[in-house]
Amino acid sequence: NMDDANGQGFDADFVEELDKDMECPVCMLALKEPVLTRCGHSMCSSCCARLTKGGQDPLRCPIDNTETDVFPDQRMERQVLGLKVKCQRFAQGCLWVGELRHLEAHVSANGDCDYIEVDCPLQDAGCDVKTQKRQLDQHMQDALPNHVVLLTRAFSQQSAIIQQQKHQLDQLHQETEQLKQTTTIQEVKLAEQEAQVREQRETAKMQDDRIAWLEARMVEQEHRVKESNEQSARMGRKLHEEEGMVNKHETWLTKHDGLLKAETERCVECEGKLAEQSRKMAEYEALVDMNANRNAGRIERVEEQLKAQGLQLDRQHRQLSEQVTVLEGWGKKKEGGGGVGAAAAEKKQDAKKGMKKQEKKSLDREVKMFAVGGEAKVALQDGELLKQEVELKKCVASTDELAGRITELSEKLGTCEKKLKDEGSRQTKQEAKIAKLDGVTARQETKLGDHDRILAEHKQQTDRVARMIHHCAAVTERFDWKLTNWTDKLKDGKDGKVAELFSKPFYTSRPGYRVCLSACPNGNNEGTSTHMSAFLRVMKGEYDGIMKWPFPHRFTLTVLDQQAGAQNISKTISPRDVKKENADRWFQQPKMDMSVGCGYAKFVSHKDLGTRAYVKNNTVTIRLLVHWD
């Protein structure tokens, strides 16, 4: 071997002595896959792994005993693999010499070394001889008779084994045929099961759609109930606010009633004062009229006296003027008579003038005294009149003030009466609004009761839906009706014994429509004696009061092909495509136990029923599928 069993260095017979640098210091053999330490020493990679116990301990150089790390030493590896070595069978006679890297290929089973031991090619036939490769041909010649016996024996054994295997192969063929038949049956059953699974998935999808529709309806109803509750709460808050406003208005009305009562009392008091002032004013007016009449008389008398005195003074003044004129004329005449006479006359004239002046002064004094006395009397009377006018003005001003106060109070009274009237009208409106709110509250309570009832009904519907889902087999949009003993039923139909067959009633959903299927094996109307007729009949049910009428859903009638690769015969009817007179007979809410059947008189011909597997095990299967679109 090139290396020992523990995976150490190369153990080979080198032509030249191995250099110490190419020798592993651990295993003391030629380096195999060498690694180089930092200190410059080489060792086998397997020896390095043993030194570190698989990498758990730090590596120490086996020469310097220092911690180090290593890396591949490819230069040293090329040098070691290029060393000349002898064949491991050199002692036995093999003269091959070559590089170390070619030694393993030389000594392998397919190598060119003739001195390695090989097994006999007929080892499987029973020859256990091992010989050198160069002696194998000689062995084959020497052991030929023995090899023939071994081969014959091996051939016999092989023939027996072949016969046994052939027998087993025949059994396998039989089992394969049986498996093919079984597989065909299983494939048919699998196809049927797949068809059933698809139909069940379709049914489940329809159920999911129906449930989603019901849940959407429930969510919508819950949303409506929530909106109604919110509206009721808003109405309640508004009613509470209105009640607060009514209470405030009642308080305000009570307060204003007291103010109005106080103002009314003040008005009554002012009316009493006004009446008293009117009475006093009337007395003052009478007194003023009396004083005015009295003073007018006095003034007239004084004026007459003054007028008379004026006339008298005028007469006296004229007399004095005449006397003065006479005296002046007399004096002029005397002037012409001489100087003595003139002086005497002048003295006399001066004396007369003095007398006249005195008389005039006396007269003026008397007139003045009379005038002063009249004026004093007039001034006194004027003072009394002035006082009476002042008092009259005060009475008039007080009367005007009272009249203004009465007017103001009348206006306030009118305003209060208007406000009272407005408040009465407003209170009437508030009472009407409160009555309206009471009516709205009553209606809301009624609606809440209706909503509670609707919620209870929806809960019942939800429970029914849950039961429907739980008992999906009993209530489904799909119904399979098996007509067993088909040949007998067809014969009875042809003989006129049983013209029409009916399935058991069932519901399309819960809540849903109660329906059943009917079939005429020998046909009906234009399909008589040539076709099988099939119909859907709507029946009276417990949910008719809450269902939508006429019956709105499309439905499909199908005759099942009961084999693999089924080719079912299906026909679909939509109530919206049916004439109104027929729809009224077929799809309206039934008044009797069931309505007139809706379907096909020529549903499937007797000829088609005889093909494929529409009749299997003397059974025909009719399927109804209701579409919830």
Secondary structure, DSSP 8 states (H G I E B T S, - for coil): --B-TTS-SB---BSS---GGGB-TTT-SB-SSEEEETTS-EEEHHHHHHHTTTTTS--B-TTT--B--EEE-HHHHHHHHTSEEE-TTTTTT---EEEGGGHHHHTSTTSS-TTSEEE-TTGGGT---EEEGGGHHHHHHHTHHHHHHHHHHHHHHHHHHHHHHHHHHHHHHHHHHHHHHHHHHHHHHHHHHHHHHHHHHHHHHHHHHHHHHHHHHHHHHHHHHHHHHHHHHHHHHHHHHHHHHHHHHHHHHHHHHHHHHHHHHHHHHHHHHHHHHHHHHHHHHHHHHHHHHHHHHHHHHHHHHHHHHHHHHHHHHHHHHHHHHHHHHHHHHHHTT-HHHHHHHHHHHHHHHHHHHHHHHHHHHHHHHHHHHHHHHHHHHHHHHHHHHHHHHHHHHHHHHHHHHHHHHHHHHHHHHHHHHHHHHHHHHHHHHHHHHHHHHHHHHHHHHHHHHHHHHHHHHHHHHHHHHHTTTTS-SEEEEEE-SHHHHHHHHHHTS---EE---EESSSS--EEEEEEETT--GGGTTTEEEEEEEEE--TTGGGS-SS---EEEEEE---SSS---EEEEE-GGGS-HHHHHHHTS--SSSB---EEEEEEEEHHHHTSTTSSBTTBEEEEEEEE--
